[in-house]
Amino acid sequence: MRFRRFPWILTLWAICTALSLQAGAQSAGDIAVLKGLAPVSVLSNTDAGKAALKANYVVTGGIQTGAVTQPTLLPFAEQQQQALRDVFVTGGNLAQLADGLGTTLGAAYVARAHYIDPRHFTNVTEAVADVIAYAISTSTAHSAGAKYFFANETTDGKTPASTEAIAILKTMRGFPDIFGKAYGLPTGTAGADIYGNSRPFQTEPSVTRIVGLDYFSDPTDNMGNSGGLVNSPSYPSGHTTYGYTGAIVLAVLVPQRYQQLMVRAAEFGNDRIIVGAHYAMDVLGGRALALYDMAHLLANDPAYMGRSIRNAPAITDFREAVKKARADITQALQAGCGNTIDVCAGEDIGRMHNPEADAAFYAATQTYDLPVVYSKNVGLENVGKLAPEAGYLLTVAFPSLKLDEADEILTETEGPGGGFLDDGSSFGVYSRLNLYVAAVRASNGTQK
């Protein structure tokens, strides 16, 4: 365990801005992500899409004010306080996501990996730190680039996107600033994001103020925090991308808590709606992006390997890096909790200890009850055919599974299809994966 000081890891907005400004030419991986997220840009072209946009606005506002009742893990007032704490991002060590590890393992983890202040933090070991840094930097860069692309077709707000990227929207007749235009606050309007895709606290008729303490127990509120987001485009949610990326990293390192970590990721994304920073569609887009990126990392996709990433080594075999990190974290957590991982994983009295409550909350965030846009894709989609690498999300955590078995589990546990991203593409498949139910099946060693 050692200290690291990364001045740029302050807030996710700062990370996204830094990565966007450093972005060079858009790679094949960047283009694939933009294509996957692009169906949001055509929603105003069809009646079904317009209905989804309307529902997105109504559901988002209802969740934020509490008018839409969710089966949250905590009573709503307490969940609002958790949402304030979740504004800060522990991108260097995933400490805030360790709640998903449970009471005992979570305490053992945070004892070794924690933030001293917003700039300084510790990690379990170098191997664990490297896996975290590579994964988080990969998905955060994609999220940052997508935000500006779908706002005004740039890489950073000012630099035009590549010809290939701009062709994505042109080919599908998509439009930038889809939320700004749909919700009466297009770019150039007083109070709008200067780049486009203004956030809910800018477009919704009312936003409930939440006063409490932040991650470091300092006084804060959701409205004051929003100041840095006024000109930070909404889609997709970078916090959600981080939350699911980090949760999957911890899940493949500590598979005994896989499903609970997925619940923590869902809570982390949902908390962005509660504080008024994101729409439901932002959260769904961020989740799909994180799952897509992590699957390709775990598959050792050549397009994802050996990349030069700030504050992380150029990992050329991500699965091997995970294997080394898992050995380190297993040793550290067992020493910290005083027993085996299996035993300590079951010692949990935290907010994710109730399987029924966990399942109900996760299910509520699967689609946010947004209407179907692509009715032809409502039925089961064969994950093995459309996105075979998705199975690595399970096989790396549960090595007894073969890839085709994992893909079959993912197919049979898919959430409702036909959503705004589920247009029949490989990326669209990731928008409906239900890793909570899939992990339960995989951990039980059965596909039935």
Secondary structure by P-SEA (a helix, b strand, c coil): cbbbbccccccaaaaaaaaaaacccccaaaaaaaaaacccccccccaaaaaaaaaaaaaaaaaaaccccccccccaaaaaaaaaaaccccccccccccccccaaaaaaaaaccccccccccccccaaaaaaaaaaaaaaaaaaaaaaaaaacccccccccccaaaaaaaaaaccccaaaaaaaccccccccccccccccccccccbbbbbbccccccccccccccccccccccccccaaaaaaaaaaaaaaaacccaaaaaaaaaaaaaaaaaaaccccaaaaaaaaaaaaaaaaaaaaccccccccccccccccccaaaaaaaaaaaaaaaaaaaacccaaaaaaccccccccaaaaaaaaaaacccccccccccccccccccccccccccccccccccccaaaaaaaaaaaccccccccccccaaaaaacccaaaaaaaaaacccc
